[in-house]
Amino acid sequence: MRVSRLMLVTLRDDPAEAEIPSHRLLLRAGYIRRVASGVYAYLPLLWRVLQKVSRIVREEMDGAGALETLLPQLQPAELWQRSGRWSGYTAGEGIMFHLSDRQGRELGLGPTHEEVITALAADLLRSYRQLPVNLYQIQSKFRDEIRPRFGLMRGREFIMKDAYSFHADEASLKETYAAMDQAYRRIFSRCGLRAVAVDADSGAIGGSASQEFMVTAEAGEDLILTSADGRYAANQERAVSLPNEPIALPGGARCGGAGEVVATPGQSSIEDLAAAHGFAPSQLVKVLLLLARFEDGLRQPVLVSLRGDQTLNDVKLANAVTARLGAEHGALLGIDPLNAEQIRQERLDLDLSTLPLGFLGPDLDDRLLGAESRRTDATSPDLRRSAGPGQAGVATATLKRSFLRLVDPTAADLDAFICGGNGVDQHRVGVTWAGLGPTAAADQVLDLRSAQPGDRCLHDPGQRLEASRGIEVGHIFQLGRKYSQALEARFTNESGVDEALWMGCYGIGVSRLAQAAVEQHHDGNGICWPVSIAPFELIVVIANAQDSEQVTLAEQLYSMLQAAGIDVLLDDRSERAGVKFKDADLIGIPWRLVVGRGAATGEVELVERASRDTRVLAASDVLTTVQPLLAAGRLGLTN
């Protein structure tokens, strides 16, 4: 390929829309162009990268015994309603683009394909003799991100490889899960990426176990917590740890554990209390008042208690609330602070003035929510959009008139503590859980806190968690029977008994991986692509296109390299050498062969993009020199 025919348009200045290095460089180097918010065109250079990534993915998936297929991007709502995910994906902050066809049938643009593939398995897989089966596809997915950003990192349309496996038993599922783990490690290594596997939350996909693959990078959205011995690594959403020991409360319990009331005017935050009274945050129990919104219209007030120096983990909270109430009330649409705006949007019959916000205790009385449950018409988008096909009217919201009380162990384990007094400008000092009485009894004590860097490790308290940032490029799940049971995908086992299939799910963000590679491999001058996924492996630069000797030698080398199967680009433009060198650095071709003044004596310069190492070669030695270098790069051995 010649640069003059590449439609290459590079930018000298950073685009205003780009926030992180990889996004800026892909725009500046002519790899992508923004079409709409979160929607990008893949220009020829990036398409070559994506094809190479996809080829590596295909080779490893095929080698692991998976079969490639292609599933429809338009998916009927009925399948998602049967799995129980339609409302969660379309209502509230749901991420599915959805529409109605001319017959009024609801459809969604696939953000993922568990429902479709499971429905196919229900039709096609009937006997244990057909199992196991692992199917994969590479295609565009769609997610209506609330805040698209970082280019291809968080877009509304993206390319993904997703695979789904079906098994006769859990042991077979775990075997394929382990095989996919190894295949993923090989994929990322071959793509020249430094990736770490971490324990992860299964999120809306669900399942009993999952693992994310993170490309370490400063611009990563995810916080990874790891132990120094390498035995533990987890996304912060999932991470567990031992918190630091609390500072004992001087004087211990007071007033029989009911606590001594202390005036705290205007001191509604942990920081204000600590500054005014010298309390340590670990001596306090903070109480958070939230409202959980469910698919069937239930609005459940949630009271969360945790130690004052800890931070609530929203993912763990959502999982806990879903586990307790999801089976009865459908998908969890969201959990938000209970405030006047929420009450107004939901049109709930609740007087917030009765709740001493900022001064709540774990024993806040249920009666403050009202004496009896009342159903009210609601016009929030969440409720309107959650109504299924054929349902008339508007859904209704039901405010539960009792709190769901959840307590983190950091709070439950305190012998004596400080907490809100359930009255404005009041706190209590020297409180015990027994002294609070039965009103404060937890519905559940469970881990709700975010593990933090510096926390002690569970497997070895002598070690501390260390933090790094990462970009998720892959995620594998053991789904179990969640979808097969919901969509009645059953088979006959060896004993002739009919049972639900076991399932696994395995995803790689192909377009995200390409940008993650740039985030991990760049410098002040541009991109430094790994050889294995670079759009071209080597670029031949004619320093002076007016010099006939340089042009002739460059053309000869270009033809020779092409004939040898090398992916080569020839910069044949009539630009100054400096412009060509800057563009070559910016677009990040791994090796550069400069044909300059030495052409008269048959000499050229070979420059490695990443290291800047330069060597002068006889033109006759170019092929024998570059072939082993590129061969090693294709295997991911030099990145």
Secondary structure, DSSP 8 states (H G I E B T S, - for coil): -BGGGTT----SS--TT--SHHHHHHHHTTSEEEEETTEEEE-HHHHHHHHHHHHHHHHHHHHTT-EE----SEEEHHHHHHHT-HHHHHSTT----EEE-TT--EEEE-S--HHHHHHHHHHH--BGGG--EEEEEEEEEE---SS-BTTTTB-SEEEEEEEEEEESSHHHHHHHHHHHHHHHHHHHHHTT--EEEEE---TTT--SEEEEEEEE-TT-SEEEEE-TTSS-EEETTT---B-------TT---GGGEEEEEE-TT--SHHHHHHHH---GGGBEEEEEEEEEETTSEEEEEEEEEETT--B-HHHHHHHHHHHHHHHH--EEEEEE--HHHHHHHT----GGGS-TTS--TT--GGGG-SS--EEE---HHHHHH--TT--S--EEEE-SS-EEEE-HHHHT-SSEEEE-SSTTEEEEEE-HHHH-GGG--SEE---B---TT-B-SS-TTSB-EEEEEEEEEEEEEEETHHHHHTT-EEE-TTS-EEE-EEEEEEEEHHHHHHHHHHHSEETTEE---GGG-S-SEEEEES-TT-HHHHHHHHHHHHHHHHTT--EEEE--SS-HHHHHHHHHHHT-SEEEEESGGGGGTEEEEEETTT--EEEEEGGGHHHHHHHHHHHHHTT---
